[in-house]
Structure formats: structure tokens, C-alpha cells
Amino acid sequence: MPDELKELFTEGTAPERDPAFALQVAAEIRRSRLRSRFLAFALREAPMLMLFVVLFAASRVIAPVLAQLLEGVPQFMGVPVPMVALGVLVAGLALCARHGLPLRRWHG
């Protein structure tokens, strides 16, 4: 027993020498980094999400008016083709604005 106590005092009882404590600290650091990355991602994408919410709400408001205008128009997967084209155009402009891509002119 005295040898064990002597060894304990010579090696020390610092927490960093305890493997379970070291693993717990490493896991906590990983969780903290993951939370900060997720928060940074959420803050970066929040304006785009808010834009899509506004567009969705606006589309629900103007849907009855557009339904009358789009009667008899060909459909793609149940959606009128002009609405598909408008959606693709809005998504493309949003991506260009989000990533800072220049809008190029078509040369024919």
C-alpha cells in the first residue's frame, strides 16, 4: 500500500493524466465546435430562408388571381409551365446574388 501512495504522489493526480477526463474534455470541445459551426451556418442562411418564407406566403396570396390567368396553360408535373419558369428564374437570381456571381448577357 505505501508503494501505491508513493507512486500516486510522484506521478501526481492531475486531471489531464486521467484518460476518461481527457476523452470527456475532447468530446466537449468537439460538441462546442459543432455547435458553433451550425450556428454560423444558420446565421449565414437565415436571410435566404426568410426570403423563401416571404415568397411562399406571397404565392399563397396571389394564387387565386394567377389560377384564373393560367387556365388552359400546359403543365409540368402539375404546375403551370410559366410558374416553373418563374421559379427557376427566381432561384437562379437568388443563387447569383447569394454567391456574388455576375449576371452575364446572352450574346447571340
N, C-alpha and C positions, 0 to 999 in steps of 0.2 A: 504494500500500500504506500509506503513512503516514496518508493521509486516512481509511482504514478503521479503523486503530488509534485515531486521534484520535476518530473518531465512536464507536467502541466504548467508550472511556474516558469520553467526555462523557455518553453515554446510560446507561452502566452495564451490568453483566452480572447484574442481579438476576433470580432465577428467575421472579418474578411477571411479568416482561416477556416471558418465553418462552411463546408461545401453547400449545405442546404440554404444557408443565408445568402451565399453568393448567387445561387440559382434563383432565389426569390428576388433579389435585387435586379438581376439581369432580366427576369420576366417583367418586373415592374417598369424597367426602363423601356423595354420593347412595347409594352402597352401604352406607355406615355407617348412614345414616338408615333405609334399607330394612331392614337387619338389626335395628335397634333397634325399629322398628315391628312386625316379625314376632315378635320375642321378646316384646314387650308383649302382642301378640295371643295368642301361645301360652300365656303365663302366665295371661292372663285366662280362656282357655277350657279350661285343663288340668283344673280341678275337674269341669267338665261332662263332659269326655271320660272321666275316671276313673269318674264315676257311670255312664256308659253301659257301660263295660267291666264294672263290677260287676253291672249289670243283665243284661248279656248272659251272663255266667258263671252268674248265679243262674238265668236262664231255661233254660240247658242242664242244670242240676242238677235242676230241678223239672219239666222237660219230660215225662219218663216218667209222673209222677204226674198231670200235667194231661192227658196224652193219654187216659188211662183215663176221666177225668171229662168230657172234651169229645167223646167218641164220639157220633156222630149229631147234632151241633150244626151248624147251617148255616155255610157257609164263604164268605169273601170273598177272592177271588184265592188260594185255597189255605190261608188262615189262618182259624181259627175266629173267628166274629164277636165273642164275648166277649173274646178276646185282642186283637183290633183295637181294641175299645172301651177296654180297659185300657191299651193302648199310647198311644192318643190322650189319655187322661186323664193318664197319667204325663208325657207330653211337654208337655201344657198346664200342668200343675203345675210342671214344671221351668222352663218359659219364664216363668211368672209369678214364680217365686222368683228366677230369674236377673235379670229386669228390674225387680224390685220392684213388680210390678203387684198391686193389691189383689184378693183373691178376692171377687167380688160375689155376693150372694144372688139367687136367682131369685124374682121376685115374680109370682105368678100370679093 
